[in-house]
Amino acid sequence: MKLNFLGNFPALLAVAGVVLLATGCDNKTDASKNTGGSDGKGAAPAVIKVGEFASLTGKEATFGQSSHKGTLLAIEELNAAGGVLGRKFELITEDTQSKQGESASVVRKLVSRDKVIAILGEVASGRSLEAAPICQNAKVPMISPSSTNPKVTEAGDFIFRVCFIDPFQGTVMALFAKNTLKAQNVAVLTDAAAPYSVGLATFFKEKFLADGGKISVEQKFSSGDKDFKAQLTAIKAANPDAIFAPCYYTEAGLITQQARQLGINLPIFGGDGWEAPELLTIGGKAMDGTFYSTHYSPEDKAEMVQTFVKKFKARWKNEVPDAMAALGYDSALVLADAIKRAGGTDGPKLRDALAATKEFVGVTGKTTLDAKRNATKPAVIIEVKDGKFVYKETVNP
Ligand code: PHE
């Protein structure tokens, strides 16, 4: 499925006006490359084609939906303001269906068929890991809004992200377990099929053990599993103080519910993978008293955040933007800023400009990309209370 988004693309006449003004100041190589939208006579500055791949359907549909809504909002705002370098954006979105293998094939299409100049996505680390080598080989910069596994950007110098990484998130949750939950023995329940889960479990354990904590038991499952009774029974027998389940929301909801059914009334906590309204519909009442870390809270009083929440709700049927929406939004803005500084969309130049991103102010805080193309940002801890997500604290790096 391919979807094209021109956003609030103004009438052709208006575009023609911009075209005339921009002629001559646009990057030559770019114009000759014809990234789409021009009449081929070299007069019109081409539309800037940006690819996006996201899990719009399937098991992690809310990840893709949220991320996409934030990304598209940013693209529409950029276009309404005249675009960048006199050129408008066209967002071409592909659905990864939350399926393995799909990311590689849709990203290949975006690169070779659509000739996008950059790619935004994915949310889930496993899917970003699939696509990263393709973007790296094609020298098409890829920016993951929210994949936190360190390996994603290790795929090469064309791969970026605008969020923190899991060594930080693991540390935040290890400190939370020790200091806030006062846990000394923690059980860890990992999704062995998700690189995100395996990574976050590892970083959590490293920090928790280094600080004198104990891992009472480790259990594993595979994404898509529905019955966690065997693992939970083993966890119960090990008598921990709390359970860390660094997985995605579908499994987190089921795990918590089944734990309560087995009479396990310990605190259960996870990472950003828990963030989705479905956590509450799947887990129901059982979710009360659980915690997770994420990237932002819509309750943040900062003006930039509140303005974003207002605009997002106006655009998307009163929906409150979650962390994926906020990061999706920021990923598009970071890209636009780099195109402006690069003076065009040529891959290697755009790469250099992205790499030089410094203190870019977005809704998820300031983005500065380090030598490994990662961002350093604060984490937020959310508590589920009376069936609602409640902001608990912000943890700075
Ligand atoms: N960080 C998760 C991953 O790397 C994805 C995610 C980001 C989920 C933000 C929810 C919120 O797979």
Residues whose N, C-alpha, C, O or C-beta is under 5 A from the ligand:
A	BS01	LIG	V123 A124 S125 S146 S147 T148 N149 Y196 D272 G273 E275 A323 M324
